[in-house]
Amino acid sequence: MTKSGYKKFAFSLLLYTVIVILWGAWVRISHSGDGCGDTWPLCHGQLIPEAQRGKTWIEYAHRLMSGIYGFVVIYFWWAARKLYPAEHFARKAALATLIFMITEALLGAKLVLFKLVTTNDTPYRAFVMGLHQMNSFMLTGAVALTFAAATLSEALPTPTASYKKYKYLPWLIVAIGITGAWAALSNSLFPADNIMDGFFADFSTQSHFLIRLRGLHPLLAVLGAGSLALFFWMKAQTAETTLVQKKSMQMSMLLVVGIFFGMATLLLHAPVWMKIAHLTLAQTIWVVLLQWIFFARRGFAQD
């Protein structure tokens, strides 16, 4: 494989990573997490399950996609080792992809084997789902950064001091994402008949802890994402390079769209297609943010 081919490979893997994550969300939304029983990685103890309920095939499809993904990532890492020197960032990011792929699989297995699926509403499930959400961000980010590094020459500029502080920005998106996972779980297990009933339930001491937690997501999303949108809009006006200016404007627009789409999702009682679109938008924001930091910290001037 050539370096040009590896760039295309990295971009294709990034798209496939998001597809696998979205299908995993569909497994949760459709309450199909127990579709293959409590056996893993086999489905009901079989390599190919017999035709049963629809949710068996939903869960099995996710496992099959994830299994294929695992082999692809191994080759992805191996190809990076062959194409790039040890100090190249693409090689390091490909190794991170392999590591986060393994931890993603282990967390998915834990959800199944410990029966933290379907109607399970324990604090332990919320904790593991939070870890799962954070790890999925790390996995997508590692692939995205491999692609970003693969588009560059061998010589990577040293990060500029003025941009080093921005390496902490991703953790705000991670926090928003984790609260989003809790809100999604709460809405799946305890759907509200209308917005007002849901609002009062969020603040009731008699409500389940997941119901009381779900209000954190819209609050943090509006305040955190809104602040970031303003930050990136200002950066777009003062960026030193065309590439950073472009990425800054993309981030500002994506965050604003994310806030309004989230509000619309809430007002429309979160139909399935909006839940999937909401998660897609969150992953897109995450990818563009990491690429912004990667390019901005190194002061790239090229388009």
Long-range contacts (C-beta under 8 A, 24 or more apart in sequence): 1-79, 1-82, 1-83, 2-83, 3-83, 3-84, 3-150, 6-79, 6-80, 6-83, 6-90, 6-150, 7-147, 7-150, 7-151, 9-76, 9-79, 10-76, 10-90, 10-143, 10-146, 10-147, 10-150, 11-147, 13-72, 13-73, 13-76, 13-97, 13-143, 14-140, 14-143, 14-144, 14-147, 14-287, 16-69, 16-72, 17-69, 17-139, 17-140, 17-143, 18-140, 18-280, 18-283, 19-65, 20-62, 20-65, 20-66, 20-69, 21-136, 21-140, 21-279, 21-283, 22-276, 22-279, 22-280, 23-61, 23-62, 23-65, 24-62, 24-66, 24-108, 24-136, 25-184, 25-275, 25-276, 25-279, 26-58, 26-62, 26-272, 26-276, 27-58, 27-59, 27-62, 28-117, 28-184, 28-185, 28-188, 29-184, 29-188, 29-272, 29-275, 29-276, 30-55, 30-58, 31-55, 31-117, 31-118, 31-119, 31-188, 32-56, 32-58, 32-59, 32-118, 33-59, 33-111, 33-112, 33-116, 33-117, 33-118, 34-59, 34-112, 34-115, 34-117, 34-118, 35-59, 35-60, 36-60, 36-63, 36-112, 38-112, 38-113, 38-115, 39-112, 40-108, 40-109, 40-112, 40-113, 41-67, 41-109, 66-105, 66-108, 69-101, 70-101, 70-105, 73-97, 73-98, 73-101, 74-98, 76-146, 80-146, 84-154, 85-154, 88-149, 88-154, 88-156, 89-145, 89-149, 89-156, 90-146, 90-149, 90-150, 93-142, 93-143, 93-145, 93-146, 93-149, 94-142, 94-146, 96-138, 96-142, 96-145, 97-139, 97-142, 97-143, 97-146, 99-142, 100-135, 100-138, 100-139, 100-142, 101-139, 103-135, 104-132, 104-135, 104-136, 104-139, 107-131, 107-132, 107-135, 108-132, 119-189, 121-189, 121-208, 121-210, 123-209, 125-185, 126-182, 126-185, 126-209, 126-210, 126-213, 129-181, 129-182, 129-185, 130-178, 130-181, 130-182, 132-181, 133-177, 133-178, 133-180, 133-181, 134-174, 134-177, 134-178, 137-170, 137-173, 137-174, 137-177, 137-283, 137-286, 140-283, 140-286, 140-287, 141-170, 141-286, 141-287, 141-290, 144-286, 144-287, 144-290, 144-291, 145-290, 145-291, 145-294, 148-290, 148-291, 148-294, 148-295, 149-294, 152-300, 156-298, 157-298, 157-299, 157-300, 158-298, 159-297, 159-298, 160-297, 160-298, 160-299, 163-293, 163-296, 163-297, 163-298, 163-299, 164-297, 166-293, 166-296, 166-297, 167-293, 167-297, 169-228, 169-289, 169-293, 170-286, 170-289, 170-290, 170-293, 172-224, 172-228, 173-224, 173-228, 173-282, 173-285, 173-286, 173-289, 175-220, 175-224, 176-217, 176-220, 176-221, 176-224, 176-225, 176-282, 177-282, 177-286, 179-213, 179-216, 179-217, 179-220, 179-221, 180-217, 180-221, 180-278, 180-282, 182-210, 182-213, 182-214, 182-216, 182-217, 183-213, 183-214, 183-216, 183-217, 183-218, 184-275, 185-210, 186-210, 186-211, 186-213, 186-214, 187-214, 187-270, 191-269, 192-269, 194-269, 195-266, 195-267, 195-269, 218-262, 218-263, 218-266, 221-258, 221-259, 221-262, 222-259, 225-255, 225-258, 225-259, 226-255, 226-259, 228-255, 229-255, 229-256, 229-259, 232-292, 239-296, 240-299, 241-295, 241-299, 241-300, 241-301, 242-301, 242-303, 243-295, 243-300, 243-301, 243-302, 243-303, 244-292, 244-295, 244-296, 244-300, 246-303, 247-288, 247-291, 247-292, 247-295, 247-296, 248-292, 250-288, 250-292, 251-285, 251-288, 251-289, 251-292, 254-281, 254-284, 254-285, 254-288, 255-285, 257-281, 258-282, 258-285
